[in-house]
């Protein structure tokens, strides 16, 4: 009988990880990202004909909505091989309304290819994506697409990359006849002294020792230069740049060579198994298929696993189940039921699985968001009242695919609340409800979701009175104080460990997170540290219900003592308009409450950058065509939020009336 030791399994999974590479294709919308994905798959023999974005025949944009609109909405995975290495190609959306899909993909990547157009050059979302990739130190290649289109530039595009994306870039070739249909890429060769000099000079910009060697006339040889470039790229310090055309295929072979040479697979992280669910699909029968990226260990079909998540209210949760089907993407025909480190598999049999669920010790850390969360909210109601239950089920299913939409049922059958990044996302959700779930829905105009943060420190408590006359058999004391920006809500204990039975302790923590969904002004509270400062109970008399009822009173009292400030979410924007339209557009920006932070005039165009309240974006976009004779180019995405000046806005109920704090407390406590 043959046996395999755990050490042998670890070596095997590490070996598997070294032969699997997960890369993402990211770009500003319309840079040619999906066309490049098609070209890579076609050249690798995965597909036998090139799909077209325009006629909706691409492999990765398989949804009906994606094909009709010509945009990527959901992350898709397609495998191909480069030599003995399996590459999982992850195609992500380019539109900023679907930035959450990009964020989920970034967490499972080994490297990325950032696509930009040789005609439009560096665009607004290109900068946002590159800033995030560099912050993550994710190895990234840059592909300058559309070199065969009129207006394409090489030197100007490289200058824009160095100025707006990353100064440390290494051009890996040149283009003859750029901007013409006959444009041809000439790959660089390490056998060419001039190319070696150019690579050495680019690397020396951030390497004093290498710079000294170049000055002394002792440059490194070809092999050493390759090793230096591989090392700097792997650490996210340098970015090789390739030119070409995804439509014609020119330059794509050199890019594939670069993927194999410069993007290293992520090594296995421990014995595992650890992994992340980054996408969920739902079939016609309602059964879920989850995409699991494994970082360490192995997972097999029929295995029982436990997944962990952090709920929207901040509470941790877990659920278990048995994998009834497992299909390794790109796996060998006889080995597709065993997922090893580095691989991605479709798994079924877990009815409660959601995007963001984590396997193993990967659940121990909370992923820091790479981009700001949704800043708009809408209320959704069914056209036919009889469809209310179906609407709830459909939106719940969509939340499994995108938890950030934050669906929640409103009281008294008032509909469902949905969080949004923008109006295009709202249109996609409406079309999905109608086409995939058969539910026609009405969407209210989007409103801005403000947030509250503690303005100071406050404390409150409720004590069991031994002489009677109390409402609750529970003692709870809480302290509220501001947390670091972006930290969310944190619950801590400053009481003796084990002072409360677990059920009572959990009742307090759960109720704290639930209560913070509405602060003093009705908005969700964030970046708040809540500390349990005192607790008590009376033998068999006290119940968990006592703690659930008293905790909101204490917490709202502590918040009232600390005070809260209301913050308005803003979008960073970039707007290009003709110089002649600058005056009118500037006035419109001012009336929308925008803050212009930078203005650059070049030739006949002017580029404005700044911040604008999220709730004003849609109305401003509607005005721009008339103000600019249809020539304005607008881009925005959620960014920071700013404290509201003057009297803070109060969140309204769906009937338009402000929320009543006493009414809210009665709802929470049941008294």
N, C-alpha and C positions, 0 to 999 in steps of 0.2 A: 504494500500500500504506500502511495506517495503522499507525503505531508509537506506543507509549506509553512515556514516559520513566519512570525509577525515581522521580523526584520526583512525577510525575503519579500513579503508583501509590500513593505515600505519602499524597498528598492525598486520593485516593479512599478508602483504608482508614481514614484519620482521619475522613473524612466519614461512612463507614459506622459507625464506632465511635460517633460523636455521635448516631446515630439508633437505636442498640440499647442497651437498658437491661436488665441482669441483676439481678433482685431476689430475695431470699430471704424466705420466710415462716417465722418461727421462733417458738416458743412452748413453754411448759410443757404437758405432756400434758393433753388435754381442754379446752384454752382455746378451741378452735374454729378451729384453724389450717387444717385440711383443708376445713372447711366454708367458710371465707373464700376459699380457693383455688377451690372449685367456684363460688362466687358471682361471683368476678371473671371466670372463664372463661365463665360463663353470660351475664352482662351484656354481655360483649364479643362474644357470638355464636359462641364457639368450640364450645360444646356446646349442644344443643337442649333438654336437661332437666337439672335439678339432681340430682346424685347425693347419696346419703346415706351417712354413715359407718356408721350403725346397720345398714343393709341391705346394705352392701358394694358400693355402686354408684358410688363416686366415680371420677373419671378418673385422678387421680394415684396413688391406692392401688390399683394394678391387679393386684398379686400375690394369689394365693389366700389366703395367710396373712394379708396385710394386710387383706383384706376380711373374713375370718372373725373376726379379733381386733379390728378397728376401730382399728388404729394404723398409723402410717406407719413402715415399716422401712427402705426404701431411698429415697434422694433421687430425685425425679422432676422433669422439666422440661416445662413447658407454655407455649406462646407465645400472646400476644394483642397487639392493637394499641391504642395510645392516640394518636389523631390520626395523624401521620406517623411516630410512634416505635414500633418493635418492642420489646415487653417480653417477656423470657424469665422466666417465673415458676418459681422453684425451691422446691419443697415439701420440707421436711426433717422428719426424725422429731422427735417431742416427748418420747419416753421416754428417760430418762438412760442406759439400756443401749446406746442407739444414738447416743451423743454424737459418736462418730467420724464418722458420716455428716454431722452438722452441721458439724464442723470442716472437712471436705473442701469443703463448699459455701461456707463463709465465704471461702475463698481465691479464689473466682471471682466474687464478688458486687461489684456497684457500689453497692448499697444494700440495706436490709432493712426489713421491716415486722414489728415485734414485737407479737404478739397476746397480750392478757390478758383475763380474764373480769371483767366488771363486778360479778359476784357474789363470786367467790373473791378477786379483786384480785391484788396482787403475790404470787407464790408463789416457792418456793425456786429452781426452775430458771430462772424469769424473771429473777431477780437474777443468776444465773451467766451467762446469755446476754447480758444487758445490760452486765454488767461486761466481757465479752469484746468486744462490739460497740463499746463506748466506748474500750477499749484500742486497737482497730484504727482508731479514728476513722472508722468506717463510717457513712455517712449513714443515719439510722434514723428511721422514722415509728413511732408507737405507735397501735395500733388497740384500743380498749376494746370488746370484743365482749359480746354477750348482754345488751344494755341493756333488752330486753323480758322478761327473766326476773325472777321474784319474788326480791327481795333484792338487786337490782342497785343500785349506788350510783355517783353521779358525783363529788361533792365528796370523799367518803371515798376513792374510788379515785385521784383526782388527788393527794390528800395522800399516799397510799401510794406513788404513783409518785415524787413529789418526795422522799419520805423514803427509799425503798428502792431506787430505780433511778437517777434523775437529777434534780437540782434544777432544771435549765434546761429546762423543758417549756413549750410554748405550746398551750393548748387552742384548737382550731380551730372550735369550735361548742359548743352546749349541747344538752340533751336535755329535752324536755317529756314528762311522764308516765313517767319512768324507773321500771323495776321492774314495769311493766304491759304486757300484750300490745299496747296501743296506743302504746307509746313511740315518739316521733318526734324525730329529730335536726334541729336548726336550725343550718345552717352559718353560720359567721361571714363577714362581708363587710368588705372593706377600705374600702367606701364608708360604713360605719358608724363614727362617731367613737368610740363606746364600745369597739368591737372593736379599732380602731387603738390606743386607749389601752392596752388589755389586752395587745396584742402588744408595743407599745413598752416597757411596764413589764417584761414577761417578758424581753425582749432586754437591757434596761438592767441586769439583775441581774449581768451579766458584762461590761458595757461602760460604763466610767466616763464616757466622752465623751458617749454617748447619755443617760446618767443626768443629766448636767449640762444637756443640752439640754431634757430634760423638766422639770427643776426651774426652768429659766429661762423656761418657757412657750413654747419653740420646738421642738415635736415634729416629727419627720420626716413627710412626706406619704405617701400610700398607696404610690406607686411606690418611694420610697426604703425604706419598711418592707418591701415585698416583696423588694427586693434584699438588704436586711440579713438577712431571714429565710432567703432562699435561700443566702446566703453562710455563715451560721452553721450551717445544716443540712448543707450540703455538707462542712463541716469537722468534722462530728460533735460540735459544741459545743452545739447546741440540737435538741430533738426535738418536732416538731409532734404533737399528740395528737388523734385522731379517735375519735368514739363511733359505735356502730351495732350492727346485728345481722346477722350473716352469713346466718342462716336466712331472715329476712324481706327482706333487702336494704337495709334502712334505713341510711343513712349511708355506704354503700359507694361511691356515686357521688362523694361528697366526698373519700373516700380515694383514688379513682382520680385525681381532679384533683390531689390532693396528691402522688401518685406522679409525675405528669407535671411538676409545678411545682417540687418540692423535692429530688427524687433525681436527681442528674446522672450521666450515663454517664461511665465512667472513660476518660480520653483515651488514645489509642494510645501505647504505650511503646516508642519507637524504630521501626526499620524491620522488625525481626523476620525470619522469623516466630518468635514466642514464645507459649507456651501451656501449659496444664495439663490433664491427664486427671483428671477428678474423679469419674467413675463408669464402671463396666464392667458390661455385661450379657452373659449367655451364652445363646445360642439352643438349641433342641432338638438341633441337630446338633453343638453344642459350639463353634460359631464365636462369636468375641467381637465385641461392639459397644462401642466406647469413646465417651464423651462428652468432647469437647475444647473448652475455652474458649480462644479466641485473644485475646491481649493486643496483638499487633502483627503487621504483615505480612499475608500471606494464604497459604492452603493450598488446593490443588485436588485433585480426584480424579486418580488415577494418579501422584501426586507421591510421590517417595521421601523419607522423613523419618527422622531419628534422634531417639529419645527417651532421656532420662537418668533415672536414679533413684538413690536411696541405699538399699541393702539393709538388712535388719534388723540385720545385724552391723556396720553402719557403712561398709561398702565402697561405693564408687560403681560403677555399672554402666551400660551403654548397650546399646541394640539398635536395629536399623534395619529398615525394611520399606517396602513400597509400599502406599499407600492404594488399595484396590480399589473401595471405594464410599464416597461422602461425601454426607451429606444435612444441609443447613443447617436447623436448627430454626427454623420460622417464616419461612423464606426465600421470596422471590418464586418463583412456579412456574418461570420460566425461568432462575433464578439460584440453584439449590440445590446446585450442584456446586462452588461456590467460596466458601470460608469466609474472611471478612475480619475485621479487628480488631474486637473487641467481641462477635462472634457466638459461637454454640455449634453444634457439628455432631456428628452420629453418624458415626463412621468405622469402617470394617471393613478387614480384610486384614492386621492386625498380631497374630499369634498369641501373642506374648509380652507384650502390653500389660497393664499393671496400673494400678490406681488410684494416683495420685500421680506418675506419669511426667510428665516435663517436656520440652517442646519448645524448642529453641534456648537462648538465654542465660538463660532462666528456670531452667535447670538449674544455673546457677552458684551460686545461693543455696540454702541449706537452710531449708525452712520451719520456723519455730519452732512447736511444738505449742501450740494455744490451750487445750487441756484435757489433764489427766493421762492417761497410757496405761492399758491394762487392768491390773488388780491381782489377778485371779484366774486360776487355771489348772485345766484338767480334762484327763483322759486319755480318749480315745475309742477304742473297739474295736468291730469289726463283730459283730453277733449271730451271723452265719455266718462261720466262719473263711475260707471261700472268697471272701468279699467284701473281703478285706483290701486288695487292689490297687484295687478300685473305691472303697473308702473313702478311700484315699490320693489318688486322682485327684479325687474330689468335694471333699475339703477343700482341695486345692490350687486348685481352681476357685473356691471360696469366698474363698480368700486373695487371689485376683486382684481380687475385688470389695471386700475389706476386709483389707488387708495387716496391720492391727493385731492380727488374731487369731493371728498368729505361729505358724502350724502347723509342726510338725516331727515327723519320724518318730523314735520311740524305739528304742533298741538291742534286738536279739534279738526283733523282732516284738512288742514290748510294747504297740503301739498308736501313736496320734498324740496329741501334746500340742497343746492349743488354749488360747489366752489369751482371757479374757472380761472384760466390764465388769459382768455380773450374770447372775442366774439366768434372767431373761426371755430374754436373748440366747441362753443355752444351749438353752432350749426351742425357740426359733426355728431355731437351727442343726440340732437334732435333727429337727424337722419338715421342714426344707428337704432334708436328706439323704434322708429317707424319700420325700417327695412328688416332688421334682424329680430325684433321682438314683437312686431305687429301692434305697437302702442303709439298712437298719435298724441302728442303732448303740446301743451302751451307753455311758453317760457316768458316769465316776466322780464322787463328790462333789467339789465345787470346793475347791481349796486356795489359800492366799495365796501370791503370788509375792513373796518378799522380794528386796531388792537389796543388793549390796555396794558400798561406796565406799572408796577408799584413805583410811586414817587418817593417813598421813604420806607421806614420800618415801623411796623405796628403790631400790637399784641392784643389778644382777647382770650377769655376763657369762660366756661360754664362749669359750675361746681355742684356736685351732689350735696344737697342740704340735708344733713342728718335729721333735722327736726321736721322734715316733710315739707310739703308745699311746692316741690320741684316738679318740672314737667318730664324730665328724662332721668333715668337711672344710669347716668354716664357723666364722667368728668373729662373734659377735653380743653386743653389750652394750645393755642397755635400762635406762632410768630411768622409774620410775612416780611420779606425783604427783597430788594431787587437782585436778580441774577445777571450774569454776564449777557451781553447782547447775543441773541441767537441760541441761547442755552435751553430755551423752552421752560417748562415747569418741572421743578424738582421737589420731591417730598423727602424730608429727613426726620430723624428722631433724636431728641435730646432727653430721652427718658431712659430709665433702666431697662436693659434688654430683658424681655420676657415679662415685663410688668403687666401686659395685657394678654389675654388669650388671643391666639392667632386670628380667629374670626373677627374679634373686635378691632384688632390692629388693622386688618385688611379692610374692614368697613370704613375706617377713618381715611385710609389712603385712597380708596376708590372714590369716596365722596368728595375728597379734596379736589381730585382731578375733574370730577363731574361738575362741581360747583364753579370751577375756574373757566368753564365754557362761557360764562357771562359774568362780567365784572360790575363795578359800581355804575357804569354807564351803559351796560348791556352788551358790551363787546367781549370777545374772548380775551382772557388774560394770558400773557406770555412772559417769558424771562422772569419768572417768579420763584423764589425759594420759600417753601412752606415748611416750618419746623414744628414738630409736636413737642411742646414744652411741659405738658402735664397730662396725666391720664388717671382714671380710676373707675372702679365698678363695684357693684355690691353682689357678691356671691351668685346665687341662682336667680336673683331678681333681674339683673341687667341682661339685655339682649343686644345683638348686633344692630337691630333696628333702632335702639336708643342712640347708638353712636352715629348711625346714618342720619338721624333726625337732628341731632344737636350740632354736628360738625359744620353744616352750612351756616348756621347762626354765628358760630364762633369765627369761621373763616371770613364771612362778610363783615363781621365786626372788626377783625384784624385789618382787612383791606380798607375799611372806612378810616381806621386809625392811621394807616400808612398813607392813604390817598393814592389815587391812580391818575396817570396821564394817558391821554388818548393819542394814538399815532395813526397817521394816514399812510397807506402803502403808495409807493411811487414807482414809476417805470423810468429806467434810463432810456433816452431816445437819441436817435440820430436822424437828421432831416436834411436832405439835399434839395435845394430849390434854385431856380434861376435868380441871378442877382437882382433883376428887376422886380421880383416878387418878394424880396427880403422884407421890405417895410410892412406890407400887409400880413405876411406870415408871422413876423415878430409880434405884431399886435394881437394876432390870434393866439399865439403862445402865451402872451402875457395875460390875456383874458381867461385862459384856461388854467392859470396858476402855475405855469411852467417856470423853471429856473434855468436859464441858459448859462452854461458853464464854459462853453468854448465856441468860437465862431472862426471859421477858416474860409477865406475867399480865394478861389483859384479860377482864373479865366472867367467864364460866363456863369459859373455855378458857385453856390455858397453852401457850406456844410455847418449845421448848427447841432450842438450836442448839449444835453442837460438832463434835468429831471422834470417829470410831470406827474401830477396826481393820477393814479390808476383809473379813477372814475371818469376822468376827462379825455382819455385817449380816444375812445370810439367817436365821440362828437367832433373832436379835432380832426381825426382822419377823414370824416365826411366833408369837412370844410376845405381841406387842402386842395382838391382838384380845381375848385373854382378860384382859389387864391393864387394858384400857380399855373393856370392854363393847362392843367393836367400833367405837369412835368415834375411834380413833387415826388420824391422817393422817401418813404417813411419807414422806420424800423423802431420797435421798442420791445422791452421785456422787463419783467418784474425785477426791481432792484431793492434799494434800501427804503425805509419808511421814515417819515419826519413827524415830529411832535406837532399836534394841532395847536394853533395859536388861538387865544381868546376862549370863549365858552366852548367846551368840548361837545362834539355831536353825540346825541343819544341814539342808540339803536332802536329802530321802530319794529313793531310787530308787523305781521303780514297785512293787518287791517289798517296800517298806517299810523297807529297810535304808539307812543313810546312805551317801552316795557316798564312795568311797575315793579319796583324792587320788593315790596312786601308781597306782591302776588307771586313773584319768582321764588321767594323763600317759602311761601306756603306750598308751592308746587314741589320744591325740593324736600321739605320736611314732612309734608302731609298733615300739618297742623295749621 
